[in-house]
Amino acid sequence: MAILPILKWPDPRLSQHCEHVGHEDLRPLIRDMFDTMYDAQGRGLAAPQVGVMKRLFVYDVTWKEGEKTPMAMIDPVVMACERVPVVMEEMCLSVPGVPVPVERHTAVTMQWTDETGDIHMGDFDGAEARVIQHEFDHLNGKLHFDNIAPDLRAALETPYLKALA
């Protein structure tokens, strides 16, 4: 079990687009990312949040209710999105303590590779779709701050940045 340090915004690596993984064995990193995510009380964690600039994220939307259902997506691709947007507050392990109201699709269809190299396609909705979209954004160098109006962003990030100083 290894707990990795989680990068905090405004670390510039959180704004970088990640590289495709290909056939690299990421099982040790995936185990460490799950350990880190659970330790930080999160529901998802993307590789760039731990300083690894690869297209990989892990998540588990049910563990806080009792049953663990860990999932890792390597080189994920959004194949389709439900066009019905819903606004909900999101938290991010890289911007602790700052809930942000973000509009997301209610459902997504994803294609990804798992840690054994098998390719999958699946449909996700509800909290799972929201977490997937949030983590997928990290792979493209986006934070939840990037999905809101500039005036709201300024109002939310100014106290956060002052607290860091």
N, C-alpha and C positions, 0 to 999 in steps of 0.2 A: 504494500500500500504506500503510495507516494502522493502527497498533497503538493500540487504545483502552485506557484505564485500566480495570482490572477492580475493581469494588467488592468490598471485603472485609467479611465479617460481623463485627460487628453493625450495619453500615450499615442504617438503617431502611428504605431503598428496597427492600432485599431481602425485606422482609416485606409489601410492598404488592401488591395484585391489579392486574394490568396491563389496559390498555384494548385493545379490539378495534382492528385496523388498518383494515379496510375496503379502500378502493381506493388507498391511499397507495403511492407508489413507494418501496420500501425497498431497491432494488438497491445503491446506494452503501453503505448501512449493512450490508447482508448481506456485501458484499465485505470491509468493514473487520472485521466480526465473524469471518469465516473467517480473515483475517490474524491477528487477535488470538488466536483459539482455537489455531491452529497454532503461533504463537509461544510461547504459554503451555503447549504440550504437552498440551492437553486434547483430549477427544473430543466435547465439546458445549459450547455457550455460549448462554445466553438473554439477550435484550435487556435485561432489568432488571439483569443483571450488569455491563453497561456503562452503566448509568444511563438507559436508554431504556425507559420504562414502557409498552411495546407488546407484544402477544401474538405474539412471534416468537422462534424459536430456530434455531440452526444446529447441525449435527453431522456427524461423519465417524468411523465406528467402525473403518474399515479402514486409514487412512492410516499408522498406526504400523507396519503389516505391509508397507507398500510402495505399494499402490495407493490413490489418493485417490478417495473416493466421497462428495463433499460433498452435503449435503441441507439445504434450508431449509424450515421449516414456519411459515407465517403463519396466524394465527387458527386454530390446531389444535384439534380436538375429539376426545376419546377416545370412540369409538363402542362399543367392546366390549373386555373384558379376559378373558384366560384366568384361570380361578380357581385355578390351581396356583401358590401363592406360593413363591419361592425367596429365601433370605437370602444376600446377597453384600456384600462391602465395596465402598463407593463413595467416590470422592474428589470434591471440588468445588473449582473454581478460585477460588471466593469464600471458601473455608475451607481454605486450603492446608495440607498436611501432616497432615490429620486424617482418617484412614480411618474410615468409619462403616458398621457392618453394617446393611443396609437390606433389608427384605422387599419384593419387587416381584413383579408378575405376570410369567409367562414369555412372554406374548404379548399384543399389543394391536392393535386395529384403529383406525386414525386417519383423520380427514378433515382436509384442510388446503388452503390456497391456496399456490401457488408464487410466485416472484418475478415471473412474467409475468402473474399474475392467474388462472391456470388452477386449477380445483378438482380435487383428487385424493382417492382413498380407497385405503388399502393396509393389509395385514397385516404385522406385524413381530414377530420373535421373537429370542431370545437376547440378545446384547450390544446389538443395535440397539433392542430393546424396552426394555431397562433404561435406556439413555441417553435415549430419548424420554421415558420416565416421569420421569426425574430432571429433564430440562429443562422438561417440562410443569409440574412442581411449581413451578419458579421463576416461571412466569407467574401462578401463584395465590398468590405470596408465601410459598412453603414452601421450606425447605432440607432437606437429608437429616437434619439434627438433629431435625426435626419428625416424623420417621417412626420414632422409637425411644422406648423406655421412659424416663421422666423421670430415673431414677437413672443409667442409662447415659449419657444426654445430659449430665447434670451432671458425670460423671466424664470425659467427652471434652471438653466445652467449657471447663471450669475451667482446665486448663493452657493451652489456646489463648488464652483471655482474659488470663491472667497474662502470657503472652509478648507480647501487644499493649501491655500497660501500660508 
